[in-house]
Amino acid sequence: MSSTTTTVAQGVLRPRAATAAGSARLRWGNRFQHGGWFVAPFFVLYGLFVILPVVRGLYLSFTDANISGDHTSFVGLDNYREALKDDLVWDSLSHSVQFTLYVVPAIVVTALLMALVAHHTVHFKWLWRLCFFAPFLLPSAVIGNLWWWLFQPTNGMVNHVLGLDTPWLTQKSTALLAVVVATLWWTVGFSFLLYLAALQNIPQHLYEAAELDGANAFQRLLHITVPNLRNITGLVIALQILASLQVFDQAVVMYQFGPGPEEATRTFVQYTLEQGFTSYRVGYASAISFILFLIIAVVALGRMWLLRNREEGAR
């Protein structure tokens, strides 16, 4: 009796399972038919120009490949061991971290102040927004050459305006600071737009109620504006950290494709490219680049973890 019941149950469940699987395939086919072909070119290009190079680079990091691609042999973790013992790796990483610690707080504060000015200005709002955002549209080569001229010790505008004769580009103590100033002027416009959009989404009745309660402008800024910009501030900080750790273009152009005085502006990305295209050590350069990838991944995952914990705490 039990055997008969099991056989009957299997005979009933199998057609149902087959029907469910067929329905799932049909639903997936309909979805792909309706929208899949529109996104298929993106996935093909993404796999061809992003996923495939990443996989290829990961493979090369375990080899002694050179730029010609000849006589490549597998070396295992030797490149990573060498990178961890390479003093220039740690020096260039410290320059990138130092640059990040300088530029990220400066961009956050400056972008917020610029957004407040553009948001509360009554006349010529479009002009303020254009002036604040326009530098972000310039290419890095233009930025590097422009600030190379501005920081010249004799005829540069920076020394002329400040009344100084500081050799910004030839002095180790100010070399990295010059790159920070140029980067701040160049990239702050993007964060400015994010803050400006967030300011426009804060309900106006909150300010009106606070003003009726006797709160002054600074108190409204401290207790209404800043808390409502918490999420966008976290986003700006995360984006700027990820971008600053990869600093390369402006630093290289400002110092005429060199590492600056006493290698003070050699960043992690610059050292990676030097190993790959100057020393022709593609395998070693790939290993260094994946070390930077791991650092950036840790930063990104840490930001996601903090954001998720904040949202769970708010609930």
N, C-alpha and C positions, 0 to 999 in steps of 0.2 A: 504493500500500500504506500509506504513511504517512497519507494523507488518510482512508482507511478506518478505520485504527486510532484516529485522533483522534476521528472521528465516533462510533465505538463507545464510546470512553472517556467522551466527553461525555454520551452517552446513558445510561451507567451511573452517572456521578457526579451528574448533575442530579437524578434521583429520590432518590439518597442525601442530597443537600443539602436537597432539599425535605422529605424525611422528618425530617432532623435539625432543620430550622427548625420543622417542625410539632410535633416532640417538645418543643422548647424552649418554644414557645407554650403547649403543653398543660401542661408543668410549671409555668410561670409562672401560668397560669390556675388550676391546682389550688392553688398556694400562696396566690394572692389570694382564692380561694374559701374556703380554710380560715381564713385570718387577716387578709386584707387589709381586709375590711369592718369589722373591729374598730378598725383604726388609721386608716381613711379619714377619720372625723370629726376626728381630731387634725390630720391634714395639711390638711384644708380650713380649720379654724380657724387653724392656724399660718400658712398662706398668706394668709388674710384679715386677721389682726390683727398679723402680724409682717412677712412678706415684702412684702406690698403697701404698708404704711406706710413701710418702708425704701426701697423703690423710689420711692415718691411723694416722700419727703423728699430723696432724691438728686436727683430732677428739680428740686425747688424750690430746691435749693442753687445751681442755675445760673440762677435767675430773680431778679427783684426783687419777688417776691410779698409782699403784705401780709396782715394777718390777715383782711381782708374777702374776699380772693381776687379783687378787681377789678383790671383794668388790669395784668395780669401780662405781663412781657416777658422774653425770654431775654437774659441778660447774660454768659453764658459763665463765665469764671473770675474775674470781678470781685469776687465775694463772698469768694473764697479769698484773693485779693491783698489786699483790705481787711483781712481777718482777720489775715493775717501782719504787717500794719503797725499793727494796733490794739494800743496799749499795755495796754488793759484786758484784752484776751485773754491776753496774756502774764502780767499780774499775777494774774488769776484762775487761770491754769494753774499759776503758781508757788505759789499758796496750796494748790491741790489736791495738788501734788507734796510740798510741805512737810508737809501733813497726813498724807499717805501715809507719809512717812519717819518721822514721829512714831508713828503708831498701829500700823503693821504689826509692828515689833520688840516693842512693848509687848504686843500681843495674843499674839504667839507665846510670849514668855516667861511671861506671866501664865497663859495657857491651859495650858501645860505644867505649871506649878507647881500649878495647881488640879487638874489631872488626877492628878498624883502624890499629892496629898492625898486626893482622893476614892478613889483606887485602893488606897492602903495603909491607909486608916482602917478600923479593926475595927468600931466601933459606928456606927450611924445613917448608913450609906453612902447610903441613899436621901435623907436630909435634906441631906447635902452636895451631892448631884447636883441636887436640886431648887433649892437656894439659888443654886448657881452658874449654872444654866441659866434660871431663871425670868425674869430681866430681858430675855432675848432674845425673849420672847413679847410684850412690851409694844410698842404702836405708837409710831412716831416722834414723834407729837404729844405723847404722854404723856411721853416721854423729854425732849423739848425743854422743856416747861413745868416738869417736875420739876427739872431741873438749872438752869433759869433761876432758880428759887426757891432752890435750894441754894447758888448762887453770888452771891446778893445780899450786898452788902458789910456791911450792918448786921445783919440778922436771918437771914442764910444759915448753914446748918449747916457748910459748908466752913470759913469763917473762924472760926466758933465752935470747932470741933474743933481747928483748927491754931493758934488764938490769933493770927490775923492780921486785918488790916482792908483786904486787897487788893481793889480794884475790878475783879474778874475780867472782867466783861462790858463795862466802859467804858474799859478800858486796852488799847491796841494790842498791847503786848508779851505780854499774857496772854489775849487774846481767842481766838486759835486754840487755845491750850493748853486752855482750858475746853471747847471742842468735842472735843478729843482725849480728855480725861478722861471726858466723857459718853459718847462712842462706845465707849471701852474698856469701861466698865461695862455698856453695853447689848449689845454684840456678841460679847464674849469667850466667852459661853456656847456658841455654835455650835462654835468651835474647840476648846473644852474637851471637847465630846462626841466630836469626831474623835480627839483625843489619848487620851481615855479608852478608846475602842473599840480603838485601836491598842495601848495598854498591855496590854489583856486578851488580845491575840493573841500577845504575846511568850512563847515557851516558858519555863515555870517552871524547867525543868532547867538552863537557862543560868545563872540566879541561884544555884541550888543548887551547881553545879559551881564557880562563881566564889567562893562563900562557903567551900567546902571548901579552895580554893586560898589562902584568907586575904585575899580582896579585901573591903574595907570598903564601906559603903553608897555613899559618893561614887564610889569606883572602879567599882562595879557600875553606877551611874547613867551614868558617863562612857563606859564601854567596852561596855556591853550595851544600856542603855535608849536612849541618844541615837542610836547607829548604827541600831538597829532602828526608830527613828522618823524616819529620814531622808526616806522617801517621803512620809509624812503631813505632815512639816514643809514640804516643798516644795509640797504641795497647799495647806496653810494659807496660806503666803506668797502663792501665786498668787491664791487666792480673795480674800484681804484686799487685795492690791494693786488688783485689778479693782474691788472694792467701794469702796475708799477714793478712787480716782480719780473716782468718781461721787458723792461725798459731797454731800448737799443738804439732806435733811429736817431733821435735828437742828440744823444750823447756822442754817437759816432760822427755825425755830421759836424757838430760844434767843434770837435777836436780833430777835424780833418782826417777822419778815419783812423785815428789812433786812440790809445787808452788814456790820454790825458797826462798831466804831470805826475811822474812817479807812479803811473798806472792807477791814479786815484779814481778814475771814472770808468775803469773796465768793469762791465757788468757781467752777470752770469751768462746771458745770451751772447754777448760779444765774445767771451772766452770760448763758448761752444763753437761759434762760427770760426774763430781763429784756429781751433783744433781741426775742424772739418775742412776748411778751404785754404788755410795757410800752411798748416802742418800736414794736411792731407790724411789725417787719421779719422776716417769716417766712423769706424766702429767705436772709437773712444768718444768722439763727439756725440754719437747716438746715446751712449751710456750716460753722459753728462746731461743731455737733454731729457732723458727719462727721470733722472734725479729731480730736475726742476718740475717735471710733470707730476711727480709724486708729491712734491711740496705744495704745488698749486691745488692738487686734488684734496690734500689734507685741509687746506684753507677753505676750499669750497664746501667740503663735507662738514667741517666745523661750523660754518655759517648756517648750513641747513639744519644741523642739530640744534644750535642755539635758537633758531627761528621756530622750530617745532616745539621745543620746550617752552618758549615764550607763549606760543599759541595754546598749548595745553594748560599752562599756568593761568592764562586769562579765562579759560573755561571753568 
